[in-house]
Amino acid sequence: MTTKMDNGTDVDVRHDAGQAMVGHSSDERQLVSRRAFLRAAALVAGGSVAAPALSAVTEHAGHGGGNYQSMMFMPGHNMAGQITEPPGAPADDEVDYQVFDLDVRIVQHEIVPGIRVPMFAFNGQVPGPEFHVYEGDWVKVIFTNNTEEMHTIHWHGLTVPYTMDGVPMLTQDPVHPGQVFVYRFQAKPSGTRWYHCHWGTPLHAAHGMHGAFIVHRRDDPLKKHFPYQRDYTLMLEAWDIDFAREEIEGLLRGMKELNTLMQQGRMDPMTHGLFRSYQDYLTAVQDGRYIPPYLQGRSSGVPLRFNFFGINGKAHPAGRHLGIRRGEWIRVRLINAGDVSHHMHLHGHDFWWVAQDGNDLLQPQRLNTIHVHPGGTYDIMIYGDNPGYWAFHNHATLMARNNGVYPGGAHAVLEYEDFTPSYRPTVSVDQ
Ligand SMILES: [Cu+2]
């Protein structure tokens, strides 16, 4: 499927693991809001939760005013069915919002045939849906937590109001099971940005809850020198599937107990490592009332042994092909959503590195290997002048394996669409 952008760019999403996300029209917008409300109300009505429907809607209505304090210490608090709208952004009638629905569910995600791993996933897909907006657009994301665990969304590289930044216990309470949290902000600055969960990040974000957030410029100065037609996003990943399996099972067991305690008003925040301040935490540790779990460590999580590596949720040979034609420029946005660096090498071509962390470089650099570090985004331009099938892969070859078996890992193929091949690619999974 090719989406025509306003600026004439074809955004090709054929090979994407997910769907590109574009905002709802204004008619749909109302529908979405109502749907979210009904969904929340249904949760209240259908669940074991005894909150009355109206008080379930938490309008911290300020959008600039009002008290927005943590509810984590309220005895018997229950957030299922609540819609939380923190202050700090314009109200619906003040700006023209593009509205997006995002939720989190648990899926069995297939990395490569035969390997399915439970993951927390935005809208049930890994990576999450790709946002495509223009710089300056107002964005409203209605986030519904459809799991038994807590989550937030952090907008990585976007300069949002702090109440929308998604760091649990620093800018907001985590979004509880069944809760709806509404993020609002202006899409800026332009460039390759992304989003991820910020609760339990090594598991949640690195092992599933990550997606691209592309902020386009209506007049992209890069097009002067690199008149690209197609625009690809590659999210680079690293998974420890044993960790993911153990942690998710353990967490869900723990959260069921925690949710029950919360609903019964029997949860003691301190036993769960929740403190009102750093001083409270320090005092509790010093006088022996609280023993931090890191004194013992957690065997499932230390150290992680990453055994699968991927691009957009898939490891080689399940990975994607990037289409190109002779005489065409393509743009490739690399985003490292995992915890190890990927050293991406392209065969048969040099490319131009044009942007880092969303911002254009003052001087593009000509390379054929680019080092993509955790959290960073790197944009490159490739010119089609050498027809064939070309590997674009992580050159740290110990990571070019699936569970220790070569070849695998983060490996894409640059595929010319306008030539007659004399050799056609085949598949080998054990060398
Ligand atoms: Cu999460």
Boltz pocket constraint, residues with backbone or C-beta under 6 A from the ligand:
constraints:
  - pocket:
      binder: B
      contacts: [[A, 120], [A, 150], [A, 151], [A, 152], [A, 197], [A, 198], [A, 199], [A, 200], [A, 204], [A, 205], [A, 209]]
      max_distance: 6.0
